[in-house]
């Protein structure tokens, strides 16, 4: 995808998504593979990603979202990371320039 991509609420994605622009995963959605963007990624409230989440710039993990699983830990990375209350990462979380936990 060359531009921004917004995925709606409660969607189910079985493949990987790659975007050159901002990538938004809607509230309650599930991505079974990786999410990759050269720019920002925003994971909506209660969304889930089972594969890697790699943002070239800012990564926002919304309230109660989950990356990876206990049985399949994953890598979550952004230059800056904003982690909302209740967000869970099973695996490794990288913030190369810094991060912040917010309620």
N, C-alpha and C positions, 0 to 999 in steps of 0.2 A: 504494500500500500504506500503510495507516494505522499499522501497528505495525512491529516488527522483521521482517526477512526474511533467512533463511539459505538460500543456494543451495548444494547439495551438491557433492561431488567430481566432477570431470570432466564437468560440465554444459556445454551449448552454448546460448547465448542469442542470438537473432537480432535482438531489439528492445531498446529502452531500458528501464531499470528505474529507478523513482523510489520512494523510501520516506520516510516521516516519522520512522521509527525507525532503528535500527542496520541496516546492510546488510552481510552477509558473503558474499563470493564464494569458493566452495570451492576447495580445492587442485586445480590442473590444469584449472580451468574456463576457458571462453572467452566473453567478452561482446563482440559485434560492434558494439554501439552504446554509448550513454552509461550511466553509473551515477551516480545523484544521490540524496543523502540529506540531510535537514535535520540529522541527527545524525552518527554515525560510519560510516565505511566501512572494512572490513578486506578486503584482497585476499590470498587464501591463497597459499601457496607454489606457484610455477610457474603461476599463473593469468595470463591475458592479457585486457586490455581494449583494444579498438581505438578507442573513442570517448572523450569527456571523462569524467573522474572528479571529481565535485564533492561534497565532504563539508562540511556546515555546521559540524561540530566537528572531530573527530580523524580523520585518514586514516592507515591503516597499510598499507604496501606490503610484503608478505611476501617471504621469500627467493626470489630468481630470478623474481619476477613481472615482467611487462612491460606498460607502458601506451603506447599509440600504436604506430606502426610507422615505419620509416625513410621510407617513401613517404607516410605519413599521420600527421604529428606531431599531438599533441593537447594539451589543457590538463588538468592535474592540480592540484587545489586542496583545501586544508583549513586550518582555523585553526591546527592543529598537525599536523605530519607526522612519522611514524615510518617510516624507510626501512631495511629489512633488507638484509643482505649479498646482493649479486647482483641487486637490483632495478634495473630500467631504465626510464627515462622518455624517450620520443622526443617532444620538444616542450617545453612550459613547465611547471615545477613551482612552485606558489605555496604558501607557508606564512605566513599573515598574522600569526600570533602566535609562530611558532618551529617548529623541527624538530630531529630527532636522527637520526643514522645509527648503527645497531646491528648487531652480528654475529649 
